[in-house]
Amino acid sequence: MAFRKVRDFLYVMREKNIVREGMEMAFLTLKVFCGLHVANKYLFTIVLPYGPSMLPTLSLNGDLILAERVSTRLGSVDRGDIVLVRSPLHPTVVVTKRLIGLEGDSVSYVVEPGKSDRTDTTVVPKGHVWVEGDNIYASRDSRNFGPVPYGLLEGKFIWRIWPPKDFGSLGPNKTEPISDKVSRTYIFFNTNS
């Protein structure tokens, strides 16, 4: 009788130990996923850009890019940086564009590339930026929807991870935009100073 009580007691203690270990593992897993979420949302993210708007800098598909999210929160992005932008036309979509002008800059751009050589000039208002794709013939950007509020910037590309032959930093304006007949003319000056 006493042996059975001891055996039952040891069985219950072992079961409690298994439950405790299971709970500890569940909490550890939860902590890891919370840490990954915070890192992805506020520090850095992996991006798979696609589409022709950033040719030749980024391929149509297959590039794997590391983007950091701190610079946009601290206001340390500059002309020439490739950025992640929440689309002002479709708020559920995040697009990849090159930052062309900051607030106060005067930006000249070709209005309808491929159709005419007509250019227009605009001053980027306070709290906004001007973004364009490198492939001006296949990009919906600030030429279509105007200056973008700074708050819609979500990250800055810093490193190409894939394909291995292109592995390395994505510094400002590493390649020239696509243009055969039409050249882009940007005039940068800050009217605030």
C-alpha positions in Angstrom: 0.0 0.0 0.0 2.7 2.5 1.0 4.7 1.4 -2.1 1.8 2.3 -4.3 1.4 5.7 -2.7 5.1 6.4 -3.2 4.8 5.2 -6.8 1.8 7.4 -7.5 3.4 10.4 -5.8 6.5 10.0 -8.0 4.4 9.6 -11.1 2.5 12.8 -10.3 5.8 14.7 -9.7 7.2 13.5 -13.0 4.0 14.6 -14.8 4.3 18.1 -13.1 7.9 18.3 -14.2 6.9 17.5 -17.8 4.2 20.1 -17.7 6.6 22.7 -16.2 9.2 22.0 -18.9 6.5 22.3 -21.6 5.3 25.6 -20.2 8.9 26.9 -20.0 9.4 25.8 -23.7 6.2 27.5 -24.7 7.2 30.8 -23.0 10.7 30.6 -24.5 9.2 30.2 -28.0 6.8 33.1 -27.3 9.7 35.3 -26.3 11.7 34.4 -29.4 8.7 35.2 -31.7 8.0 38.5 -29.9 11.7 39.4 -30.3 11.6 38.6 -34.0 8.4 40.6 -34.5 10.0 43.7 -32.7 13.2 43.3 -34.8 11.2 43.0 -38.0 8.9 45.9 -37.2 11.3 48.4 -35.8 14.9 47.5 -36.6 15.4 45.6 -39.9 13.5 43.4 -42.4 14.2 41.2 -45.3 12.6 42.4 -48.5 11.8 40.6 -51.8 11.2 43.5 -54.3 9.7 42.7 -57.6 8.6 44.5 -60.7 10.3 46.6 -63.4 10.3 50.0 -61.6 13.8 49.7 -60.1 15.6 48.2 -63.1 18.6 48.0 -63.6 19.4 48.4 -59.9 17.2 45.6 -58.8 16.1 42.7 -61.0 12.5 41.9 -61.9 12.4 39.2 -59.2 14.8 37.2 -57.2 16.7 39.9 -55.2 16.8 39.5 -51.5 17.5 42.7 -49.7 18.2 43.7 -46.1 16.4 46.9 -45.2 16.8 48.8 -41.9 14.0 50.8 -40.3 15.9 53.0 -37.9 17.1 55.7 -40.4 13.6 56.6 -41.5 12.5 57.0 -37.8 15.5 59.2 -37.0 15.3 61.3 -40.2 18.7 60.2 -41.6 17.8 59.3 -45.1 19.3 61.2 -48.0 19.0 61.7 -51.7 19.9 58.6 -53.7 18.8 56.1 -51.0 16.6 53.2 -52.0 13.6 53.2 -49.6 10.5 51.3 -48.7 7.5 53.5 -49.1 3.9 52.8 -48.1 2.0 53.6 -51.3 -0.2 56.7 -51.0 -2.6 55.3 -53.6 -2.9 51.8 -52.1 -2.1 51.8 -48.3 -1.8 48.0 -48.1 1.1 48.0 -50.6 4.7 48.8 -49.8 6.8 49.9 -52.8 10.5 50.3 -53.5 11.7 53.6 -54.9 14.7 55.8 -54.9 14.6 59.0 -52.8 15.2 61.9 -55.1 14.3 65.0 -53.2 13.8 66.1 -49.6 11.6 68.9 -48.2 12.5 72.3 -49.7 14.2 70.8 -52.8 13.3 71.8 -56.3 12.9 68.8 -58.5 12.7 68.8 -62.3 11.3 65.7 -63.9 10.1 64.3 -67.2 6.3 64.3 -67.0 5.6 61.6 -69.6 8.8 59.7 -70.4 8.7 58.0 -73.8 5.8 60.2 -75.0 7.3 63.7 -74.8 10.3 65.6 -73.5 8.1 68.0 -71.5 9.5 68.6 -68.0 8.0 70.1 -64.9 9.6 71.5 -61.8 8.1 71.3 -58.3 9.2 72.2 -54.8 8.9 69.4 -52.3 6.7 70.7 -49.4 7.7 70.5 -45.7 7.3 67.0 -44.3 7.4 65.3 -47.7 9.9 63.6 -50.0 10.1 63.0 -53.7 10.5 59.3 -54.8 11.0 57.8 -58.2 11.8 54.4 -59.7 15.1 54.0 -61.6 13.2 52.8 -64.7 11.2 55.9 -65.4 9.3 54.2 -68.2 7.7 51.6 -65.9 7.3 53.3 -62.6 4.4 54.8 -60.7 6.0 57.2 -58.4 5.9 60.9 -57.3 5.6 61.9 -60.9 2.1 60.3 -60.7 1.0 60.9 -57.1 3.1 63.8 -56.0 5.4 64.3 -53.0 5.0 61.5 -50.4 4.6 62.3 -46.7 7.7 61.5 -44.7 5.7 59.3 -42.4 5.1 56.8 -45.2 8.8 55.9 -45.4 9.2 52.5 -43.8 12.9 51.6 -44.3 16.1 52.1 -46.2 17.8 49.3 -48.3 21.3 48.7 -47.0 22.5 45.3 -48.3 21.8 42.9 -51.2 21.8 39.4 -49.8 20.8 37.4 -53.0 21.9 36.7 -55.7 25.4 35.9 -54.5 27.1 37.5 -57.5 25.5 40.9 -56.5 26.1 40.5 -52.7 27.0 43.7 -51.1 26.1 47.2 -50.1 23.3 49.2 -51.8 24.7 52.6 -51.3 23.1 55.8 -52.8 22.7 55.9 -56.6 24.9 52.9 -57.4 23.6 52.7 -60.9 22.2 55.1 -63.4 18.5 55.2 -64.2 17.2 53.7 -67.4 16.9 56.3 -70.1 17.7 56.2 -73.8 16.3 59.4 -75.4 15.1 61.2 -72.3 17.5 62.3 -69.7 16.5 63.1 -66.2 17.4 66.5 -64.9 17.3 67.1 -61.2 18.0 70.4 -59.7 18.6 70.2 -56.0 18.7 73.2 -53.8 17.1 73.8 -50.4 14.9 76.9 -50.4 14.9 76.9 -46.5 18.5 78.0 -46.1 
